[in-house]
Amino acid sequence: MSENCLFCKIVRGEIPCRKIYEDDELLAFHDINPVAPVHFMLVPKLHLASLMVAEDSHAALLGRMLLLGAKLAQEQGLENGFRTVINTGKGGGQEVFHLHIHIIGGGNIPPMVKRS
């Protein structure tokens, strides 16, 4: 874990969160600034700065994250679908440099990209 990383501090319990799920490898919690009726984060307890630094050795962890994200989304009432977002790097809009997945749904979610 990284000493000054916001999500590492949440994983260590130094910063409180509204927890949805936790096991030995993963933590899911509600986003503090939700953009939809359901908006939660799924983070690995292992500090990975972004998807760009993930390696083949992380494949099982990444797969677990995606599968768990879908399961938790359904448990949070998103039976009709949801958006899965991984912002990667500064150019990809990443603000906290600890790999995380946003699970977003409920209500009327606009398209990610407007097409002309």
N, C-alpha and C positions, 0 to 999 in steps of 0.2 A: 504494500500500500504506500501511497505517497502522503507525506506528512501534511502538506498544505492543500491537498485536493479536497474540494467541497464534497464530492460523492464519497471519497474515502472516509471523511469525517462522519458522514451519515452512516456508512457501513459500520464504523466503529462505535456508533451510538453517541458521538460527541455533539451531533446536531440532531434534534428530533425530526421525525418524519411521520406521516400517516401511512404506515406500513400496510401493504396488501398481501405480501408473500415474502418468505425468507427461507433459504436453506443454506447449506454449506458453501455454495458457489454463487448464489444469486440473491438479489434483493429487489423487490418491486414496491414502489410507493407513489402516492398521489403527487402530481406536479403542484408546486406552490402558486404558479401562475397559469392555471388551465386555460386552454384556448377552445375547449369544448366541454360539454357536460361530463364526459369521462376523459380524463387525461392523466395517464400515469407513466412513470419511468421504470425501466427494467435495467439494472446495472449488474455487471459482474463484480464480485467482491475483489477479484484480482484487478489491480490497477493496470489498465491498458489505456494509453492516452487517446487513442482513436482507432477506428477500423483500419486506418492506413498502417498501423504497426502490428496488426494481428498477423499471426503466422499459421502455418499448417497445424502446428501443435494446439492451436486454439479452435480448430474446426468443431470439435464436439461441444465445446462451451458455446460457440456461436449458434450451433444448431439447437441446443437446449434453450437458448434465449428466445429464438424465434418460435419454437414450439410452445414454450411456456407463455410467451406473450399472447399467442392465440387462445390458449386455455384461460388465462386470466381475463382477457378481453370478454370472452363469453361469460365468465363468472361475474363480471362487472356489468352485465346486461347488454352487451354489444352483439346480440345474435344476428343482426342484419349486416354486420361488417364493421370495419374500423380501418384507420390509417396507421401504418407502421413507418416511423421516420427514424433514420440514423443520420444525423448531421455529422459530416466528417471533415475535420480541419477547418481552419479559419475561413477559407474560401467556400466551404460548404455550410457555413452558418453555425458551426460548433462553438458554443460559449463556455461549456465546462469540459475541460480536456481529460475526461474519463469516459471511455466508451459507454454509451447508453442508448437505449431504444425508447422513443416516445410511442406510446399507444394512445391513439386519439379517436374518439367516436361519440355518437349520440348527437341528436339535433341535426341541423343542416350544415354539413361541412362543405365548404366551397372546393372547387378543383385546386390542386396544387399549382398547376401551371395553366394560365389562360391561353387558349389557342385562338389565333386570328382567323 
